[in-house]
């Protein structure tokens, strides 16, 4: 009896989930909440983006375990890592800003009650977050063409018989889950330790 390589067998499904979650994360980054939105609303958007990128990264790793032998999908997996790190940095800056504004951070309590300095520090954290978001947007703009080429390569040269149909079916399914807001699930702690994000 011939053993089955489950990563190879399920490659189109992993690629579909990777692509749908990546594209949704890009959409959320490109349409941020209004500038005056409360911290919780803004942080919630970036938490969702981070979740989507983590899932996309996880399935990108599953897809490259298949013995197709292409560097494009491996490079894209590393690119998703880069994006996830940047989104985590944005969240960190937003959370630091909120902590400073609330005055509940012990670290800033140590510095005293100079409200002017605290307000300047909060503004600085917001500027840093905005700079990182601008950088992410610029990077996403540069990634559009290579991503389109990767999708074409996966649908053409790399696709085995029947994979394109399975990919399209899985893609429709995952897109529907996102549309219906049924796409979230808890990521296993062991996966977080491995990914270090």
C-alpha positions in Angstrom: 0.0 0.0 0.0 1.4 3.4 -1.0 1.6 6.0 1.7 -0.1 9.3 1.2 1.6 12.6 1.6 -1.2 14.6 3.2 0.5 17.9 2.6 0.7 17.2 -1.1 -2.9 15.8 -1.2 -4.3 18.9 0.6 -2.0 21.5 -1.1 -4.8 23.2 -3.0 -6.9 23.6 0.2 -3.9 25.1 2.1 -3.2 27.5 -0.8 -6.8 28.6 -0.9 -7.0 29.3 2.8 -3.6 31.1 2.7 -4.7 33.3 -0.2 -8.2 34.1 1.1 -6.9 35.0 4.6 -4.0 37.0 3.2 -6.3 39.0 0.8 -8.7 39.7 3.6 -5.9 41.0 5.8 -4.7 43.2 3.0 -8.2 44.6 2.6 -8.5 45.4 6.3 -5.1 47.1 6.4 -6.0 49.2 3.3 -9.3 50.3 4.9 -8.4 51.2 8.5 -11.0 52.5 11.0 -11.6 56.3 11.0 -8.9 58.4 12.6 -11.0 59.3 15.6 -12.1 55.7 16.3 -11.6 54.6 19.9 -8.5 52.6 20.7 -10.5 49.4 21.2 -11.9 49.5 17.7 -8.6 50.2 16.1 -6.8 47.5 18.1 -9.6 45.1 17.2 -9.0 45.6 13.5 -5.3 45.0 13.8 -5.9 41.9 16.1 -8.1 40.5 13.3 -5.4 41.3 10.7 -2.8 39.6 12.9 -5.1 36.5 13.2 -5.6 36.4 9.5 -1.9 36.6 8.8 -1.1 33.9 11.3 -3.6 31.5 9.7 -2.3 32.4 6.2 1.3 31.8 7.4 0.3 28.5 9.0 -1.3 27.3 5.7 1.5 28.7 3.6 3.9 26.4 5.7 1.6 23.4 5.1 1.5 24.2 1.4 5.3 24.3 1.0 5.7 20.9 2.7 4.3 19.4 -0.5 7.1 18.2 -2.8 6.3 20.7 -5.6 9.7 22.4 -5.2 9.1 26.1 -5.8 10.8 29.0 -4.1 8.0 31.5 -4.8 5.7 29.9 -2.2 8.5 29.7 0.3 9.4 33.4 -0.3 5.7 34.3 0.1 5.6 32.4 3.4 8.5 34.5 4.7 6.8 37.7 3.3 3.7 36.8 5.4 6.0 36.5 8.4 7.3 40.0 7.7 3.8 41.4 7.6 2.7 39.6 10.8 5.7 41.1 12.6 4.9 44.6 11.4 1.2 44.3 12.4 2.3 43.1 15.8 4.5 46.2 16.1 1.5 48.4 15.2 -0.5 46.7 17.9 2.3 47.1 20.4 2.5 50.9 19.7 -1.2 51.3 20.0 -1.3 49.4 23.3 1.6 51.4 24.7 -0.3 54.6 23.6 -3.4 53.5 25.3 -1.5 52.5 28.5 0.2 55.9 28.7 -3.1 57.7 28.2 -4.9 55.7 30.8 -2.0 56.1 33.2 -2.1 52.5 34.3 1.3 51.6 33.2 3.7 51.1 36.2 6.7 51.9 34.0 5.3 55.4 33.2 4.2 55.8 36.8 7.8 55.5 37.7 8.6 58.6 35.6 6.2 60.8 37.6 3.0 62.6 36.9 4.3 65.0 34.3 1.1 65.1 32.1 2.7 67.1 29.3 5.5 64.5 28.9 3.0 61.7 29.1 0.9 63.3 26.3 4.0 63.7 24.1 4.9 60.1 24.7 1.4 58.9 23.7 1.6 61.0 20.5 5.0 59.5 19.7 3.6 56.0 20.0 0.8 57.0 17.6 3.3 58.4 15.1 5.3 55.2 15.2 2.2 53.1 14.6 1.2 55.4 11.7 4.7 55.1 10.2 4.6 51.3 10.5 1.2 51.2 8.8 2.5 53.5 6.0 5.4 51.1 5.5 3.0 48.1 5.4 0.9 49.8 2.8 3.9 50.5 0.7 5.1 47.0 1.0 1.7 45.6 0.0 1.7 47.8 -3.1 5.1 46.4 -4.1 3.7 42.8 -3.5 0.7 43.0 -5.7 2.4 42.0 -9.0 4.6 39.2 -7.5 1.5 37.9 -5.7 -0.5 37.8 -8.9 2.4 35.9 -10.6 2.5 33.4 -7.8 -1.3 32.8 -8.1 -0.9 32.2 -11.8 2.0 29.9 -11.3 0.1 27.9 -8.7 -2.9 27.6 -11.0 -0.8 26.7 -14.0 2.6 25.0 -13.8 2.3 23.8 -10.2 -1.2 22.5 -10.4 -1.6 18.8 -10.7 -4.7 17.3 -12.3 -7.8 18.3 -10.4 -6.0 20.8 -8.1 -7.4 23.9 -9.7 -11.0 22.7 -9.2 -10.3 21.8 -5.6 -8.5 25.2 -5.0 -11.4 27.1 -6.4 -14.0 25.2 -4.4 -11.9 25.6 -1.2 -11.4 29.3 -2.0 -15.2 29.9 -2.3 -15.7 28.1 1.0 -13.2 30.1 2.9 -14.4 33.4 1.3 -17.9 32.5 2.4 -16.7 31.8 6.0 -15.1 35.2 6.2 -18.1 36.9 4.7 -20.3 35.2 7.3 -17.8 36.0 10.0 -17.3 32.3 10.9 -13.6 32.2 10.0 -12.1 32.7 13.5 -10.9 30.0 15.7 -8.4 29.7 18.5 -4.8 29.1 17.3 -3.1 26.3 19.3 -0.5 27.7 21.8 2.1 25.3 20.4 1.7 26.9 17.0 2.4 30.3 18.5 5.5 29.1 20.3 6.8 27.7 17.0 6.0 30.8 15.0 7.3 33.2 17.7 4.6 35.8 16.9 
